[in-house]
């Protein structure tokens, strides 16, 4: 019994000791695990990017995007922002057979793409994949392109089309600097390519040269494009809202449609162009070094291009597996993996491929299967090792998706601000093995974009057919745009042509000022007898009549000079019906007299006899102050019995016939002169008046010594150029288009005012309509549909051109206007119509700039100065109402006449105020001359208006 008690006591002591030992061991094991966890967390912590860090990356990417678009950034920016010269996306009208090449990795693809348009539009593709051996990837450029041509020859032979010269699109997935859509200079190789003698060369020329060397077939190489652009175009064929292309695969890149006005490195401000960002180089300037880990640096140092493509090396499939391998080596050295043993297989660069990340991270994969993958890689692992490896893969791929999302958020936010909307809906076309095959990458990417760009609703559309289809579509679009542009080519005037037009107009000015050549000159250069501009001391009470369009305006202008000079104006607008504009001269001037009587009645001044100036906006020849012989009607006026007659006599006769008031019309004033004097009241440097509205004209202050038509050589006089008739002698025939000639044939005055018919608001809308009809007949617009409304003259008005060219709402306006014309336009139809409007209005602004440039050069030469400082007073509905016209005119003028400093001053009060200002100036000058007391009241007024006109 005692023995049993003893044995039991010993057992209890042993149990107590075991429990104590077991508890101690458990604590030690737990402590060890906690220590391992801390070391593991420390190793992986740099990959866990906080929201604030991601916002910082987004903002830095945005800054780099903006910088890369600037002209000054060329050669310095890390994010290159390369223009692609792709300016449109598919609209469904593309059709035909196209060849496409796709070079971007170890596999090279050749495709035959057949595109059908219409309601049953479709894309059929036939392709063959060829390998690019490593020795060719890293050999010579000639060997590489000879190999490419060999592959093309085999494919053409295989398809039985070796004799066909097909349009070809070349998807070349490396950074290229382009000067046009069919030229691409390689900036630098990426993705393991190192072929010599290619960087800095045009890859299209190298391909053409290789085709010539083989001398078996010929191809029409229409476009060279990046794979991101091809992806965007592929998805854009399915969704017109797709304006961003993203590649998340072996490499990483994005492209998007940028507003031309933001692209300083390309000429032009209208429309959009696709920009290949080449964002893989983001961070090469050190701006994201603080988020790069020691593993990123090891991967970079062991790459073919150390220090370059740093963002790509953190986000793309080519490098993610290698980042994981570097982490596994480090953790193994710390004893956290594989029992602290680094196997030979783990030491091999590239052994851990990115496809293994995708497999290991699959939710459906059990730890046993993860262990099996590791064993296939020669890694003897435990279940605990499998858990850690899966965690490592997760943080690396998640960081890649988050960084990619931060960059994409910068772009969609930029798109939203470009459109000027609070909320943006946009589609991103995506391709790449990482996005397609990784189980979580796409989800994390979408979540990050939503988090960092909350005001943007982004749809991700997977490209099922790759960038080869996109290259074919770009080729088709380029062909279509080329066909559109052939109608507009003649309207695209180079600076060389504009300078030539400027020189021609300068010669026309000289002829018009000459007594010998004036009778045959198209540009009449009419003296106005205005000798000075306001100096601020003018005063008086005047009436002005303003007749120049379908609306007739009468003004009473009071210029007072109490404490400071002020101008009070009261005006009334009267309609001039078309039957009166096209009736007899008697009816027209009876109408004017009736309106004047009504105005004087309302002003209660029928018993007064105020000085009256007649702003008559048509070309008149004056031989004395109160006489104006109408040379020819313009702007749709055709009243009979007026051309060759004195308009002042006709109006006086109409007033006397009424007999209910008395008025003495003392002078005739042109609207350009009124505009110059109105602006001269605010800026005494104003010495040019310009009208760009229903019609167009200009006046300027010329030296008397150059005016043969008027006696005297001292001082200056304002010349009314009547430049609307420029070209009536055939001097502009080389730049007039078939549409200009059609406009002229259908006008009220064929063969006259040819310059005006190319630039003024009366004709601009009709020019656009004629172009749209021709394009629709050719099947380039509206799927070839032509409605009766579209065929109706005058249905497309110049105000429609202005509405369509508005930057934010132009395309919506285009759709609305075209729908009213019975057309059901596609999105691309609207883009094309906006393009036509832009070309027509841009030509107008360029031509006006060239003629204005001739006047500015004349002023500079007259003054004998190296640099002219002057002000141009401007009026007219086209200048005022068109959203882009004024800016274009200013920009082209300054480019054509660089040695001038020109201020453009808008006339807010019209030419009526200017007529009053001229009268007031004349009174002041007469008073200064001490002659005012020696004249009768009638003589004073006579002198005033002598200076007025």
C-alpha positions, 0 to 999 in steps of 0.5 A: 500500500505504501509502495502504491502511494509512493508510486502515485506521488512520483507520477503526480510529480512527473505530471506536474513537471511535464506540465510545467515543461510543456507550458514553458515550451509552448510559451517559447514556441509562441514567442518564436512564432511571434518573433518570426511574424514580426520579422515577416511583417517587417519584410512585407510592410513596405509593400502595404501602401497606405491610402495617403501614399497612393494619393501621393503617387496619383498626384505625382503621376498627374504632375508628370503627365502634365509636364510631359505634354509641354514643349519644354519637357522634350528630352527631359520628361520621364513620362514621355507622353508620345503623340500617336497621331491617332485622332479618331476611334472606330464609328462602324463605317470601317470596311475592307481587308487589312494586314496587321503585325503585332510585335511586343514580345517573344512571339510575333503575330501576323493577322489578316483582318476583314472588317464589314460595316453596316448593321451587321458589322463584323470583324473576322481575323486570321492569324499565325504566331511566329517565335522571335528567338533570343539571338534575333531579339538581341542581334542586329536590327537588320536581322530582326526586320528580315526575320519579321518579313520572312514571317510575313511572307510565310503568312501571305503564302499560307493565306494565298494573298502574296500578290495583294498590296493590303493596307498594313497596321504595325503594332510595335509595343515599344516607346516610339516618337512619332511625327505622323501616324506612319512614322515611329522613331524608336526611343529605347528597347524594353521587354528584353529586346536589345537589337542594335542599330534600331534606337533613334531609327524609324521602324517603319522605314526599317520594315519597308527596307526589309520588304524591299530587300526581300523583293517578293511582295509590297505592302501599304504601311499606313500606321504604326501603333503602340499595343495600348493604342491597339487595345483602346481601338479594339475596345472602342469598336465595341464601346464608343466611350472607350478613350483609355487603353491599359496594358497590364501584362509582361509590360505596363503602359497606358494611352488615352485621348487628350485634347489637342489644346493641351498637347504643346508638342504638336501643332493645332488646338482642335480635336483630340489625339491619342497619347501613349504615356509610356508610364513605365518610366514613371519614377526614373527621376527619383520621385517615387524612390521612397516607396521602392523597396530593397527588393525593387532595387535588387531587381532593377540592378539585375535587369537589362536596363538598370535605372530605367522603367522603375514603375514598370518594374514594380507593376508588370508581370515581367518583374513580379515573379523576380520580386517574389524570388528576392523576398523568398531568398531574404526570408530564407536567410532569416530562417523564416522559410525552407528551414533556412536552406537556399536551394540552387533553384531559388538562386536562379534568376527568373525561376519564379515566373509571374504565372506562378503568382497567379496560380498560388494566389488562386482561392481554389488552390489548397495549400497542398497544391501550393506546396506541389508548385514549390516542389516543382520549382525545386523548393522543399517546403512545409505547409507553413512555408506554403502559407508564407509564400502565398502571403508574399505573392499576395502583397507583391501583386496587390501592390502592383495593382494598387500602384497601377490603379493610382496611375490610372486614377490620375488619367481618369481625373485628368479626363474629367477635368478636360471635359469640365464635368463634375462626374465622368463616365468613361471606359478603359480598354484593358489587355495583358496576361496579368489583368486576364489571368491573375485572380485578384489583380483586376478587382484590386485595380478597380477598387483602387481607381474607385477609391482615388477617383470617386467622381469617375464611373469607370468601366473596364472592358477586356480586349478579347482580340488583342492589339492586332485587331486594334492596329487593323482598326486604326489602319481602317480609321486612318484610311477613312480620315485620309478620305475625309481629309482629301476634301479638306486638304485644300483648306489646310493652308500652310504658313508658307501659303499664308505668307504668300497670300499676305504678300499678294494682298500687300501688292493689291493694297499698293495697286488700289492706292495708285491713281494708275492702277486703281481703276482695275484693282480688285481691292479699291482702297477707298479714302474716307477723309478721316484724319485723326482718332479721339484724344479724349476732349470730344463732345457733342450730340449726334444721330447715326444711321447704321445700315449693313445687314438685315437689321437697320440701327439708328442711334442718338449719341451724346458725348459730354465733358463735365467732370470726365468724358462720358458717352450716352447712347440710345438706339433702336433696331429696325428690321429690313425685310428681304423683299426690300433688300431685293426690291427697288432703291426707292423702296429701300430708302423710303424704308430708311426714312420711315425708320428715322422718322419713327426714331426722331418721334420717339426721341422727341427731336423732330423739331431739332436739326442734329448732325446726322452721319450715315454708316453705310457698310457697302463699298462707296467711292467718294468725291466729296463729303456728302456724296457716296457713289455705291460701287456694288452691293454686298451681303445679299443686298440687290436693291435696283437703281442704287449701284452707281448712284449717290446714296446720300441723294437717294436718302435725302430725297426719301426724307423730303418726300415724307415732309414730316421732319427735316434732316440733312445727311452730311456724310457717309461712314463705313462700318470699319471706320466706325469700329476703329473710331469706337475703339480709338476712343478707348485706346489712342493707339488704335489705327486699324478697324476690322469687321468679321461678321456677316461680311468682312472688311478692314480700314487703317490709317495710311500715310497721305504720301502713299494715297495717289487718289487724294491731293496732299502729302502731309499727315494720314488718312483712313483707308477703307480697303474693301478687302472682301473683293480680294481675289475678284481678279483671279489672284486667289484661284490657286487656293479656292476649292470646289466648294468655294466655287459652288458657293460663288455660283449660287450667290447673288453676285457671282464672281464678286467678293470672292475673299468675303465668300471664303471667310465671312459668316454669311457663307461659312455655314453653307460651305460646311453643308456643301462639304458634308453633302459631298462626304455623305455621297461618298459614304464617308458620313451618315452611312451614305444617307442624305436627307432633304434638309441636308440638301436644302441651301441655307439649312446649315447656318454659321451659328451651327458652326459656332455651336459645334465647335464649343469645347465642352458641348460641341459634340452634343450640339452636333448630334442635336443639329444633325438630328434636326436635319433628319440625320441620325449621326453616330458618335464618329459622324459628330466628330467628323462634322466637328472636324469639318467645321474646325477646318472651315472656320480655321481657314477663315481665321488664317486668311483674315490673319494673312490680310491683316498681317499685310496691313500691319507690315504696311503700318510698320514700314510707314513708321520705319520701326523695327517692331510695331506696337498698335491696336486693332479694333474689331467688331462682327458676329463671327469674331464675337460669337464663335468660341475659337475664332478670336484666339485663332486669329490672334495666334496666327497673326502673331505668328505671321507678323512676329515683329509686331505687338498687336492688341485686339480690342473688341468694339462693344458699341458698334460703328454708330458710336464711332461715327459720332466719335469721328464727328466729335474729332472733326469739331475739336480739330476745327476748334483748335484751328480757330476756324469755328467762329468764321463758319456758319452752322451749316459750314461747321457741320460740313467740316465736321463730317468732312473729317468724319469720313 
